[in-house]
Amino acid sequence: MAPARGITPVAGRWDAAAGRLEHSTELYADLDARSGVLPWQRLGELAVMLGDSTAAAAYLRHGMAIAVVSPLARHVWGRLYATAALDALERRDPVEAVRIVQSAAAAAVRAGVE
């Protein structure tokens, strides 16, 4: 599938991805949209891949704050927790990764997700 007119794909270009994801967060903020979680999650994922755990945690916290009121909550909570677990694994902290997965499972039960 060809990209939309005026859109250049960023596949593998993490420097370009960061700027575009940040721009996406700004667009969602300008729209006062409660569904703007995914660019924050993706920024967290990018930070994990770049080895910046501190930035990843900050992006994920911001995404989680939005997820609380998001109509996409059932979808995005799993992605947020998965990215946090990935970060723990990248830091070679499997105990923390397991704790995060257990927290995700508990949150899913509270939300009624099976």
N, C-alpha and C positions, 0 to 999 in steps of 0.2 A: 504494500500500500504506500503510495506516495505521500510525503508530508504535505500539510496544508500550505497554501500559497503564503510566502513570506516567512515560513517556519523552516529553520535549518535543524536537522536532527543533530543531537549531541552524543550519540552512541560512543561511549568510551572517552569522551572529552570531559573529564571531571571539572576542569577549570570553567568551561562554558556552562556545565550543568549547574554549578553552584550559583552563578549569577542569574540564570533563568529560574531556578527554584526560588531564590530570594525575591525576584520580581513577581513570581506567582503568589508568594505570601502577601506581598503588598497589594496585588489585585484583589485577593480575597478580603483583606482588611478594608480596602476602599469600598468594597461591596457590603461590608459588615456581614459577611457570609459565615454561617455556623458550620459550613461543610469544608472549610479550608484546612483540614488536618493533613491531607496527603503531602503537600509540599514540605511541611515541617517534618513529617516522618521520613521523607526522601532526603531532606537535608541531614537528618540524623544518620541515615544509612550511608550517605556520602561521607560524613565526618568519621564514621566507623572505618570505612574503607581507606580513609586518609590517615588513620591512626590518631585522630583527635577525639578521645573519649569524653573530655570535658565539654567540647562543643556538641557532641552527639547527645549527651545528657541534657544539655540546655535546650536543644531543638526538640527532643522527645518530651521534655516537661511542657514546653509550649504547646506541642501537639496534643498532649494529654489534657491540658486545660481547655482546649477547644473541643476535644472529643466528649467531654462531659455533657455538652449541650448539642452535639452534632447529630443530625438525623442519620448520619452514617456510622454511628457509634459501634454498632455490632460488627461492622466490617473493619473499622480502623483500630479498635483496641487491640485486636490480634496482631496487626501489623506493627503497632507501637511496641507491644511487649516483645514481639519477635526481634525487632531491631535492637531493643535493650539487651536481649539474651545474646544476640550476635556480638554486640559490643563486649559483653562479659567474656565470651569465648575468644574473641580477638585479643583480649587482655590476659588470656590464659587463666581465667577464673571460672572453672566449671561449676564450682559450688554456687557462685552468684548466678550463673546461668540457670541452674536448676531452681534456685529460689525465685527467679523471675518467671520461669515457666509455671511454677506452683502458684505464684501470685496471679498470673494470667488465668489459670484454671479456676481459682477462687473467684476472680472477678467475673468470669463467664457464668459461673453458678449463680452469683448474685444478680446478674443481668438476665438470667433465664435462658442463656444460650446453651444448647445441648451439643 
